Amino acid sequence: MEQKLKENNGNGNAVGNITKNNLTNSPKKFLFVSFESLSGDLAWQIKKEGHEVKVYIKAEGDKDVYDGFLEKVSRWEDHKDWADVIVFDDVGFGEIADNLRKEGKLVVGGSKYTDKLEEDREFGQNEMKRFGMSVLPHWDFVEFDAAIEFIKRNPGKYIFKPSGTVASDSKGILFLGQEDDGKDLIEIMEQNKKTWAKKIRKFQLQKRAIGVEVAAGAFFNGKDFIYPININFEHKKLFPGDIGPYTGEMGTLMYWSGPNPIFNATLARIKEDLAKSGYVGYVDINCIANSKGIYPLEFTCRFGYPTISIQLEGISSIMGDFLYALAKGEKFELKTKRGFQLGVVIAVPPFPFDDKKEAFIYKDLSILFKKSNLEGIHLGDVKLINGVWSIAGDSGYALVVTGSGNTLEEARRQAYSRVKNIMLQNMYYRTDIGMKWSEDSDKLQTWGYLY
């Protein structure tokens, strides 16, 4: 049975819910390795379960993130022999992870192969085609003038996507063409090609398909998928109604499921090659589904953000035990909640942009809570100062707030009631997470893609 204890700073400001579990295994040592501050919420959850946790963050701008919540180290290599499990939370660590596995270390994270699947869009699309997935036509470019000329010769709706490793402040450079002749995308590229050429060395134009955007994901233990799978619907733009700049993610609706036609047509087909690469972790394929078929768009071969925080809302298993079993290649009975889970990103300026002067204004700003119960409150770029949660780093990505319920409305009601518990100056968030479910689910069921 779980015992829940609440810490308080003496001034009525909640510090966090400390959870002590009867671990099915003895406490383990986890080392989280990050380029940027991404996986602290997962690390914090594992720490609250009673495991030992250390965290390394490379980015200078994120050095104060998680202060007061987690123990941080300046060189992760000095602690690799201390750790029972090493967790790499982003793409770009694949070759290091491969070498550590060869040394006999237990690793959750990428492989050289899965890094290439996500970072190199051309390679990822070609692999999808090799696996027999229904891939949308796409063309890869290194010069903007060549792409502009291509659209002029082949009018149509296209999606513009950067390919390869892109700086964090350029990840939102994505454009969905609306005009049938492609003139809107031509104009965007004409106006921005000089600026973009400095940041984007390679990019892809993909024929645009209209339908429901849906992703199928699952955890992989180096040999096989762990069930149930996760079906999720991302909300990538800043404002309600899918208006404004791309942010990476403003919130997600999800639920857990047995294998369904979306999973079987996409993710299930890469099992053998994932196993050959030694990959261990979470993998996801985002798709466009319509009456004609299921079209995979891109791989995510890592934890998703805020996806992993929302998954924590829906996973009943002890996460430390789960990641340890995953890294060992063991089967695991992943226990999940029925119904829906929903997450909302809470942000302050300069998010989703990179503006260190604006970030300085909000740095150390206090985050207060009307009630001390912090169920469903997950770490973004925050720290603990004298028992008070505060903004850290320079991204403005403050918190993720989650809720769950047997129905979508129950999940929305719980998540947004938890949002109302937060007092943070100038915070903003989307108010419509999950509201397209009724229409989207009707379409997906009519087309035979959901059970």
C-alpha positions as CSV (number, residue, x, y, z in Angstrom):
1,M,0.0,0.0,0.0
2,E,1.2,3.5,-0.9
3,Q,1.9,6.1,1.8
4,K,1.7,9.7,0.7
5,L,3.4,12.5,2.7
6,K,3.2,16.2,2.0
7,E,6.1,18.6,2.6
8,N,5.3,22.2,3.4
9,N,7.7,25.2,3.7
10,G,5.9,26.6,6.7
11,N,4.4,29.5,4.8
12,G,1.6,27.5,3.2
13,N,3.4,27.0,-0.1
14,A,3.4,23.5,-1.3
15,V,6.8,21.9,-2.0
16,G,5.6,18.6,-3.5
17,N,4.0,15.3,-2.8
18,I,6.6,12.8,-1.5
19,T,5.5,9.2,-2.3
20,K,7.0,6.2,-0.5
21,N,6.2,3.0,-2.3
22,N,6.8,-0.6,-1.3
23,L,9.2,-1.2,-4.2
24,T,8.9,-4.6,-5.8
25,N,12.7,-4.5,-6.2
26,S,15.4,-2.9,-4.0
27,P,16.1,0.8,-4.6
28,K,18.3,1.4,-7.7
29,K,20.6,4.2,-8.8
30,F,19.5,6.2,-11.8
31,L,21.7,8.6,-13.7
32,F,19.8,11.0,-16.1
33,V,21.9,12.6,-18.9
34,S,20.5,15.6,-20.8
35,F,21.5,18.1,-23.4
36,E,18.7,20.4,-22.1
37,S,16.5,20.2,-19.1
38,L,13.9,17.7,-20.3
39,S,13.4,14.6,-18.1
40,G,13.5,16.1,-14.6
41,D,9.9,15.3,-14.0
42,L,10.5,11.6,-14.7
43,A,13.6,11.7,-12.5
44,W,11.7,13.4,-9.7
45,Q,9.0,10.7,-9.9
46,I,11.6,8.0,-9.6
47,K,13.3,9.8,-6.7
48,K,9.9,10.0,-4.9
49,E,9.5,6.3,-5.3
50,G,12.6,5.8,-3.2
51,H,15.3,5.3,-5.8
52,E,18.6,7.3,-5.9
53,V,18.8,9.8,-8.7
54,K,21.5,12.0,-10.2
55,V,21.1,14.4,-13.1
56,Y,23.5,15.9,-15.6
57,I,22.4,18.9,-17.9
58,K,24.8,20.2,-20.5
59,A,23.1,23.5,-21.5
60,E,24.5,26.5,-19.6
61,G,21.2,28.2,-19.6
62,D,19.6,25.3,-17.8
63,K,22.2,25.0,-15.0
64,D,19.8,26.1,-12.2
65,V,16.8,24.0,-13.4
66,Y,15.7,21.4,-10.9
67,D,17.8,22.9,-8.1
68,G,16.3,21.8,-4.8
69,F,14.4,18.9,-6.4
70,L,17.2,16.8,-7.7
71,E,20.9,16.1,-7.2
72,K,22.9,17.4,-10.2
73,V,26.4,16.5,-11.3
74,S,28.9,18.4,-13.5
75,R,30.3,15.4,-15.3
76,W,28.0,12.4,-15.9
77,E,30.9,10.2,-17.0
78,D,32.3,10.3,-13.4
79,H,29.1,8.6,-12.2
80,K,28.4,6.0,-14.9
81,D,29.9,3.2,-12.7
82,W,27.8,4.4,-9.8
83,A,24.6,4.0,-11.7
84,D,22.5,0.9,-12.1
85,V,20.7,2.5,-15.0
86,I,21.8,5.4,-17.2
87,V,18.9,7.3,-18.9
88,F,19.6,9.4,-22.0
89,D,16.5,11.6,-22.6
90,D,17.1,13.0,-26.1
91,V,18.3,12.1,-29.6
92,G,22.0,12.6,-30.2
93,F,23.3,10.2,-27.5
94,G,22.8,7.0,-29.6
95,E,26.4,6.1,-30.3
96,I,27.3,6.7,-26.6
97,A,24.4,4.5,-25.5
98,D,25.4,1.8,-28.0
99,N,29.0,1.8,-26.5
100,L,27.8,1.7,-22.9
101,R,25.5,-1.3,-23.7
102,K,28.5,-3.1,-25.2
103,E,30.3,-2.5,-21.9
104,G,27.4,-4.2,-20.1
105,K,25.7,-1.1,-18.7
106,L,22.0,-0.9,-18.4
107,V,20.8,2.0,-20.6
108,V,17.5,3.5,-21.4
109,G,17.9,5.7,-24.5
110,G,18.6,5.8,-28.2
111,S,20.9,4.0,-30.6
112,K,22.8,5.3,-33.6
113,Y,20.1,3.8,-35.8
114,T,17.2,5.4,-34.0
115,D,18.9,8.8,-33.8
116,K,19.1,8.7,-37.6
117,L,15.5,7.7,-37.9
118,E,14.4,10.9,-36.1
119,E,17.1,13.4,-37.1
120,D,17.4,12.6,-40.8
121,R,13.9,12.9,-42.2
122,E,14.9,11.5,-45.6
123,F,16.3,8.4,-44.0
124,G,13.3,8.1,-41.7
125,Q,10.9,8.3,-44.6
126,N,12.9,5.8,-46.7
127,E,12.8,3.4,-43.7
128,M,9.1,3.7,-43.4
129,K,8.7,2.9,-47.1
130,R,11.0,-0.1,-46.6
131,F,8.8,-1.4,-43.8
132,G,5.8,-1.2,-46.1
133,M,4.1,1.9,-44.6
134,S,2.0,4.2,-46.7
135,V,4.5,7.1,-47.0
136,L,3.4,10.5,-48.4
137,P,5.4,11.8,-51.4
138,H,8.4,13.9,-50.2
139,W,11.4,15.7,-51.5
140,D,14.6,16.7,-49.8
141,F,16.5,19.9,-50.4
142,V,19.6,21.8,-49.3
143,E,18.8,25.0,-51.3
144,F,15.7,27.2,-50.9
145,D,15.7,28.5,-54.5
146,A,15.6,24.9,-55.7
147,A,12.6,24.1,-53.5
148,I,10.8,27.3,-54.6
149,E,11.3,26.3,-58.3
150,F,10.1,22.8,-57.5
151,I,6.8,24.1,-56.1
152,K,6.3,26.4,-59.1
153,R,6.7,23.5,-61.4
154,N,4.6,21.2,-59.2
155,P,1.8,23.3,-57.6
156,G,0.2,21.8,-54.5
157,K,-0.1,21.9,-50.7
158,Y,3.2,21.0,-49.0
159,I,4.6,20.8,-45.5
160,F,8.0,22.4,-44.9
161,K,10.1,20.6,-42.3
162,P,13.7,21.1,-41.2
163,S,15.8,18.0,-41.4
164,G,18.9,16.9,-39.4
165,T,20.0,18.4,-36.1
166,V,18.4,21.8,-35.7
167,A,19.1,24.3,-32.9
168,S,16.5,24.5,-30.2
169,D,15.4,28.0,-31.1
170,S,14.7,26.8,-34.7
171,K,12.7,23.7,-33.9
172,G,9.4,25.6,-34.4
173,I,10.3,26.4,-38.0
174,L,7.6,24.3,-39.6
175,F,5.0,25.4,-42.1
176,L,1.8,23.8,-43.3
177,G,0.8,25.1,-46.7
178,Q,-2.8,26.1,-47.1
179,E,-3.0,27.2,-50.7
180,D,-3.7,24.7,-53.5
181,D,-1.0,26.1,-55.7
182,G,1.6,26.4,-52.9
183,K,2.1,30.2,-53.3
184,D,1.9,30.7,-49.6
185,L,4.8,28.4,-48.9
186,I,6.8,30.0,-51.8
187,E,6.2,33.5,-50.3
188,I,7.3,32.3,-46.8
189,M,10.5,30.7,-48.2
190,E,11.3,33.8,-50.4
191,Q,11.0,36.1,-47.4
192,N,12.9,33.9,-44.9
193,K,15.5,32.0,-47.0
194,K,18.5,34.2,-46.1
195,T,17.7,33.8,-42.4
196,W,16.7,30.1,-42.5
197,A,19.8,29.2,-44.6
198,K,22.0,30.1,-41.6
199,K,20.1,27.7,-39.3
200,I,18.7,25.0,-41.6
201,R,21.2,23.0,-43.8
202,K,18.7,20.5,-45.0
203,F,14.9,20.4,-45.2
204,Q,12.0,18.4,-46.6
205,L,8.9,19.2,-48.5
206,Q,6.2,16.7,-47.9
207,K,2.9,16.4,-49.8
208,R,0.2,17.5,-47.4
209,A,-2.7,15.1,-46.6
210,I,-5.8,16.3,-44.8
211,G,-7.2,14.1,-42.0
212,V,-6.8,13.4,-38.3
213,E,-3.3,13.8,-36.7
214,V,-2.8,10.9,-34.3
215,A,0.3,9.1,-32.9
216,A,0.9,5.5,-31.8
217,G,3.7,4.9,-29.3
218,A,5.0,2.2,-27.0
219,F,7.9,1.4,-24.7
220,F,10.5,-1.0,-26.1
221,N,12.8,-3.2,-24.0
222,G,15.5,-3.9,-26.6
223,K,13.6,-7.0,-27.8
224,D,9.9,-6.3,-27.9
225,F,7.2,-3.8,-27.2
226,I,5.7,-3.5,-23.8
227,Y,1.9,-3.3,-23.9
228,P,-0.4,-1.5,-23.7
229,I,0.4,1.0,-26.4
230,N,-0.2,4.7,-26.1
231,I,-2.5,6.6,-28.5
232,N,-2.1,10.4,-28.3
233,F,-3.2,13.6,-30.0
234,E,-0.8,16.5,-29.8
235,H,-1.6,20.2,-29.7
236,K,1.4,21.9,-31.2
237,K,0.4,25.5,-31.7
238,L,0.6,28.2,-29.1
239,F,-3.1,29.4,-29.0
240,P,-6.4,27.7,-28.7
241,G,-7.9,26.7,-32.1
242,D,-4.5,25.8,-33.4
243,I,-3.5,29.4,-34.0
244,G,0.0,30.9,-33.8
245,P,3.5,29.6,-33.8
246,Y,4.6,26.1,-33.4
247,T,5.8,25.4,-29.8
248,G,6.9,21.8,-29.9
249,E,3.9,21.0,-27.7
250,M,1.2,22.9,-25.7
251,G,-0.7,19.8,-24.5
252,T,-1.8,16.3,-25.3
253,L,-4.8,14.0,-25.0
254,M,-4.0,10.3,-24.7
255,Y,-5.2,6.9,-23.7
256,W,-3.8,3.4,-23.4
257,S,-4.9,0.6,-25.8
258,G,-4.1,-2.8,-27.1
259,P,-2.6,-3.0,-30.5
260,N,-4.9,-1.3,-33.0
261,P,-4.8,-0.7,-36.8
262,I,-2.8,2.5,-36.4
263,F,-0.1,0.7,-34.4
264,N,-0.1,-2.4,-36.7
265,A,0.3,-0.3,-39.8
266,T,3.2,1.7,-38.5
267,L,5.1,1.0,-35.3
268,A,4.7,-2.8,-35.1
269,R,6.5,-3.1,-38.4
270,I,9.8,-1.7,-37.1
271,K,10.1,-4.2,-34.2
272,E,12.9,-6.3,-35.8
273,D,15.1,-3.4,-36.7
274,L,14.6,-1.7,-33.3
275,A,15.8,-4.9,-31.7
276,K,18.8,-5.2,-34.0
277,S,19.8,-1.6,-33.0
278,G,19.5,-2.4,-29.3
279,Y,17.1,0.5,-28.7
280,V,15.5,0.8,-25.3
281,G,12.9,3.4,-24.4
282,Y,9.8,5.0,-25.8
283,V,9.2,5.2,-29.5
284,D,6.3,7.0,-31.3
285,I,5.2,7.5,-34.9
286,N,3.0,10.5,-35.6
287,C,0.5,10.0,-38.5
288,I,-2.2,11.6,-40.6
289,A,-5.2,9.2,-40.9
290,N,-8.0,9.7,-43.4
291,S,-10.4,7.5,-45.4
292,K,-7.7,6.5,-47.8
293,G,-5.1,5.3,-45.3
294,I,-2.7,5.9,-42.4
295,Y,0.3,8.0,-43.4
296,P,3.2,8.1,-41.0
297,L,4.9,11.5,-40.7
298,E,7.9,11.2,-38.4
299,F,9.6,9.1,-35.7
300,T,10.1,10.1,-32.1
301,C,12.8,7.8,-30.7
302,R,12.9,9.2,-27.1
303,F,10.6,10.3,-24.4
304,G,8.2,12.9,-25.6
305,Y,7.7,16.2,-23.7
306,P,5.2,16.8,-22.2
307,T,4.2,13.3,-23.2
308,I,6.1,11.5,-20.5
309,S,4.6,13.7,-17.8
310,I,1.1,12.9,-19.0
311,Q,2.0,9.2,-19.2
312,L,3.0,9.4,-15.5
313,E,-0.6,10.5,-14.8
314,G,-1.8,7.3,-16.5
315,I,0.8,4.7,-15.4
316,S,0.1,2.9,-12.1
317,S,3.3,0.9,-12.1
318,I,6.4,2.0,-10.2
319,M,8.4,3.9,-12.8
320,G,11.8,3.0,-11.4
321,D,11.1,-0.7,-11.4
322,F,9.7,-0.3,-14.9
323,L,12.7,1.5,-16.4
324,Y,15.1,-1.0,-14.6
325,A,13.2,-4.0,-16.2
326,L,13.1,-2.2,-19.5
327,A,16.9,-1.7,-19.5
328,K,17.4,-5.3,-18.6
329,G,15.3,-6.4,-21.6
330,E,12.7,-8.0,-19.3
331,K,9.0,-8.4,-19.9
332,F,6.9,-6.1,-17.7
333,E,3.2,-5.9,-16.9
334,L,2.7,-2.2,-17.3
335,K,-0.3,-1.1,-15.3
336,T,-2.2,1.8,-16.7
337,K,-5.5,3.7,-15.9
338,R,-8.6,3.2,-18.0
339,G,-10.1,6.2,-19.8
340,F,-8.2,9.3,-20.7
341,Q,-5.2,11.4,-19.6
342,L,-4.7,15.0,-20.5
343,G,-1.9,17.4,-20.0
344,V,-1.6,21.2,-20.3
345,V,1.7,23.1,-20.6
346,I,1.9,26.2,-18.4
347,A,4.3,28.8,-19.9
348,V,5.6,32.3,-19.3
349,P,7.6,34.6,-21.7
350,P,9.7,34.1,-23.7
351,F,8.2,30.7,-24.5
352,P,8.2,29.5,-27.3
353,F,10.9,31.9,-28.4
354,D,14.6,32.3,-27.4
355,D,15.0,35.7,-25.8
356,K,17.4,35.7,-22.9
357,K,16.6,39.3,-22.0
358,E,12.9,38.5,-21.6
359,A,13.8,35.2,-19.8
360,F,15.8,37.3,-17.2
361,I,12.7,39.2,-16.3
362,Y,10.9,36.0,-15.2
363,K,13.8,34.1,-13.8
364,D,13.3,33.3,-10.1
365,L,9.7,34.3,-10.3
366,S,7.7,32.5,-7.6
367,I,5.1,29.8,-8.4
368,L,2.5,29.6,-5.7
369,F,-0.3,27.2,-5.1
370,K,-3.7,28.0,-3.5
371,K,-3.9,24.5,-2.0
372,S,-1.0,22.3,-0.9
373,N,-2.2,19.3,-2.8
374,L,0.1,19.1,-5.9
375,E,-1.4,16.0,-7.6
376,G,-1.0,16.4,-11.3
377,I,1.6,19.1,-11.1
378,H,4.8,18.2,-13.0
379,L,8.2,19.8,-13.3
380,G,9.0,22.0,-16.2
381,D,12.0,24.4,-16.0
382,V,11.6,25.2,-12.3
383,K,13.7,25.1,-9.1
384,L,13.0,25.2,-5.3
385,I,14.2,28.3,-3.5
386,N,13.7,28.3,0.3
387,G,10.8,25.8,-0.1
388,V,9.1,27.9,-2.9
389,W,8.8,26.7,-6.5
390,S,10.4,29.3,-8.9
391,I,11.0,29.8,-12.6
392,A,14.5,28.5,-13.7
393,G,16.4,28.4,-16.9
394,D,15.6,30.6,-19.8
395,S,12.9,28.8,-21.8
396,G,9.7,29.9,-20.0
397,Y,8.4,26.3,-20.1
398,A,7.2,26.3,-16.5
399,L,4.9,23.3,-15.6
400,V,2.9,20.5,-17.0
401,V,-0.5,20.0,-15.4
402,T,-2.3,16.7,-15.9
403,G,-5.7,15.1,-15.2
404,S,-7.4,11.8,-15.9
405,G,-10.9,10.4,-16.0
406,N,-13.1,7.7,-17.4
407,T,-14.5,10.2,-19.9
408,L,-12.7,13.0,-21.7
409,E,-14.8,15.6,-19.8
410,E,-13.7,14.1,-16.5
411,A,-10.1,14.3,-17.5
412,R,-10.4,17.9,-18.8
413,R,-12.3,19.0,-15.6
414,Q,-9.6,17.5,-13.4
415,A,-6.7,19.0,-15.3
416,Y,-8.1,22.5,-15.6
417,S,-9.2,22.5,-12.0
418,R,-5.6,21.8,-11.1
419,V,-4.5,24.6,-13.4
420,K,-6.7,27.0,-11.3
421,N,-4.6,26.1,-8.2
422,I,-1.6,27.8,-9.7
423,M,-0.6,31.4,-9.1
424,L,2.0,32.5,-11.6
425,Q,2.3,36.0,-13.0
426,N,1.5,36.3,-16.8
427,M,1.2,32.5,-17.3
428,Y,-0.5,31.3,-20.4
429,Y,-1.8,27.9,-21.6
430,R,-4.3,26.4,-24.1
431,T,-7.8,26.0,-22.9
432,D,-8.9,23.6,-25.6
433,I,-6.8,20.5,-25.1
434,G,-8.8,17.4,-26.1
435,M,-11.8,19.3,-27.4
436,K,-11.5,17.9,-30.9
437,W,-11.8,14.3,-29.6
438,S,-15.5,13.9,-30.3
439,E,-15.0,14.8,-34.0
440,D,-11.7,13.0,-34.4
441,S,-12.8,9.8,-32.7
442,D,-15.9,9.6,-34.9
443,K,-13.8,9.8,-38.0
444,L,-11.2,7.3,-36.8
445,Q,-13.8,4.8,-35.8
446,T,-15.7,5.3,-39.1
447,W,-12.5,4.5,-41.0
448,G,-11.9,1.4,-38.8
449,Y,-8.7,2.6,-37.1
450,L,-9.9,2.5,-33.5
451,Y,-11.2,-0.4,-31.4
